């Protein structure tokens, strides 16, 4: 379970996107030199207050490094404190 900043539009869904297992930092901001693999993260909202949401987050497909936090951030609802 995680706390998201912002509330996804649907109570239940999946975030999908190809991810690499390479670090995406200052030297390689998009992991462009790495092989990208299809990945999906499933979420199910437990509760929200309009600003923060508590959600059950699971690796549906994949299992890449930082997959959950990267999918949540790209969907506009980053993990609280990330």
Sine and cosine of phi, psi and omega as CSV:
sin_phi,cos_phi,sin_psi,cos_psi,sin_omega,cos_omega
0.00,0.00,0.59,-0.81,0.01,-1.00
-0.63,-0.78,0.29,-0.96,0.05,-1.00
-0.96,-0.29,0.82,-0.58,-0.02,-1.00
-0.97,-0.25,0.59,-0.81,0.12,-0.99
-1.00,0.01,0.91,-0.42,-0.10,-0.99
1.00,-0.10,0.36,-0.93,-0.05,-1.00
-0.91,-0.41,0.85,-0.52,0.06,-1.00
-0.86,0.52,0.45,-0.89,-0.06,-1.00
-0.91,0.42,-0.47,0.88,0.00,-1.00
-0.93,-0.38,0.52,-0.86,0.01,-1.00
-0.94,0.34,-0.42,0.91,-0.01,-1.00
-0.58,-0.82,0.63,-0.78,0.01,-1.00
-0.01,-1.00,-0.21,-0.98,0.02,-1.00
-0.68,-0.73,0.61,-0.79,0.15,-0.99
-0.96,-0.27,0.75,-0.67,-0.02,-1.00
-0.79,-0.61,0.51,-0.86,0.06,-1.00
0.12,-0.99,0.54,-0.84,0.02,-1.00
-0.97,0.26,0.72,-0.69,-0.02,-1.00
-0.79,-0.62,0.43,-0.90,0.11,-0.99
-0.96,-0.29,0.25,-0.97,0.06,-1.00
-0.99,-0.15,0.13,0.99,0.05,-1.00
-0.99,0.13,0.49,-0.87,0.06,-1.00
-0.90,0.44,0.66,-0.75,0.06,-1.00
-0.91,-0.41,1.00,0.09,-0.05,-1.00
-0.83,-0.56,-0.49,-0.87,-0.06,-1.00
-0.90,0.45,-0.61,0.79,-0.05,-1.00
-0.99,0.17,-0.44,0.90,-0.05,-1.00
-0.62,-0.78,0.93,0.37,-0.18,-0.98
-0.87,0.50,-0.41,0.91,-0.01,-1.00
-0.87,-0.50,0.16,0.99,-0.01,-1.00
0.89,0.46,0.51,0.86,-0.14,-0.99
-0.90,0.43,-0.42,0.91,-0.03,-1.00
-1.00,0.09,-0.06,1.00,-0.08,-1.00
-0.97,-0.26,0.41,-0.91,0.08,-1.00
-0.94,0.33,0.73,-0.68,0.00,-1.00
-0.98,-0.18,0.64,-0.76,-0.05,-1.00
-0.82,-0.57,0.63,-0.78,0.04,-1.00
-0.87,0.49,0.69,-0.72,-0.01,-1.00
-0.55,-0.84,0.56,-0.83,0.05,-1.00
-0.70,-0.71,0.63,-0.77,0.07,-1.00
-0.86,-0.51,0.81,-0.58,0.02,-1.00
-1.00,-0.07,0.61,-0.79,0.06,-1.00
-0.73,-0.68,0.49,-0.87,0.03,-1.00
-0.62,-0.79,0.94,-0.35,-0.04,-1.00
-0.93,0.36,0.73,-0.69,0.03,-1.00
-1.00,-0.09,-0.72,0.70,0.03,-1.00
-0.34,-0.94,0.30,-0.96,0.09,-1.00
-0.41,-0.91,0.33,-0.94,0.05,-1.00
-0.87,-0.50,0.26,0.96,-0.01,-1.00
1.00,-0.08,-0.36,0.93,0.00,-1.00
-0.87,-0.49,-0.64,0.77,0.03,-1.00
-0.86,-0.52,0.48,-0.88,0.02,-1.00
-0.70,-0.71,0.67,-0.74,0.13,-0.99
-0.99,-0.11,0.77,-0.63,-0.08,-1.00
-0.63,-0.78,0.57,-0.82,0.19,-0.98
-0.99,0.10,0.82,-0.57,-0.07,-1.00
-0.87,-0.50,0.77,-0.63,0.00,-1.00
-0.70,-0.72,0.50,-0.87,0.07,-1.00
-0.99,0.17,0.96,-0.26,-0.04,-1.00
-0.99,0.17,-0.71,0.70,0.03,-1.00
-0.65,-0.76,0.71,-0.70,0.04,-1.00
0.96,-0.28,-0.76,-0.65,-0.08,-1.00
0.75,-0.66,0.56,0.83,-0.03,-1.00
-0.97,0.24,0.35,-0.94,0.04,-1.00
-0.86,0.51,0.77,-0.63,0.04,-1.00
0.88,0.48,0.40,0.92,-0.07,-1.00
-0.84,0.55,-0.74,0.67,-0.06,-1.00
-0.89,0.45,-0.75,0.66,-0.04,-1.00
-0.92,0.40,-0.57,0.82,0.00,-1.00
-0.95,0.31,-0.65,0.76,0.05,-1.00
-0.92,0.40,-0.69,0.72,-0.01,-1.00
-0.88,0.48,-0.71,0.71,-0.01,-1.00
-0.90,0.43,-0.68,0.74,-0.02,-1.00
-0.94,0.35,-0.37,0.93,0.05,-1.00
-1.00,0.06,-0.06,1.00,0.04,-1.00
1.00,-0.03,0.17,0.99,0.03,-1.00
-0.74,-0.68,0.95,0.32,-0.05,-1.00
-0.91,0.42,0.35,-0.94,0.08,-1.00
-0.91,0.42,0.72,-0.70,0.00,-1.00
-0.83,0.55,0.78,-0.62,0.02,-1.00
1.00,0.05,-0.01,1.00,-0.04,-1.00
-1.00,0.05,0.00,0.00,0.00,0.00
